[in-house]
Amino acid sequence: MDVDNFFFGVQAILSSIVDTLRITSRYPMFIGFIMGFATASIIHAMLTAEHVRHIPSMVLRDPSISFQKVYPPASDGTFSHSYIAYARNVQRMKTIFYGVALLLIILLMLATVAFK
């Protein structure tokens, strides 16, 4: 197995990322749009979530696992919040974050192609 090809591949990927950032940094309105859209999405997620500090576990983990962290059971073993409502909220948050990530990737790809 030849490791040199791996390092050349990593070098090519990093070179492409640097070129993309160099091209998009020439257009301040494009950067402003990306930053504004990302900020608006984060603020929307913070307003949607009841517990802001649990947003990463809500987005990255399974809802059944993160539910017990966000709403721990009472001493008698019952939960004070509905799991179905929580699962809907988590699905909405995941849609927001993954949609923003996908849109940013598409915008960066379009900017790279259009601005060259």
Secondary structure as GFF3:
##gff-version 3
##sequence-region A 1 116
A	DSSP	alpha_helix	4	24	.	.	.	ID=ss1
A	DSSP	alpha_helix	28	48	.	.	.	ID=ss2
A	DSSP	three_ten_helix	52	54	.	.	.	ID=ss3
A	DSSP	alpha_helix	55	60	.	.	.	ID=ss4
A	DSSP	alpha_helix	63	70	.	.	.	ID=ss5
A	DSSP	alpha_helix	83	114	.	.	.	ID=ss6
###
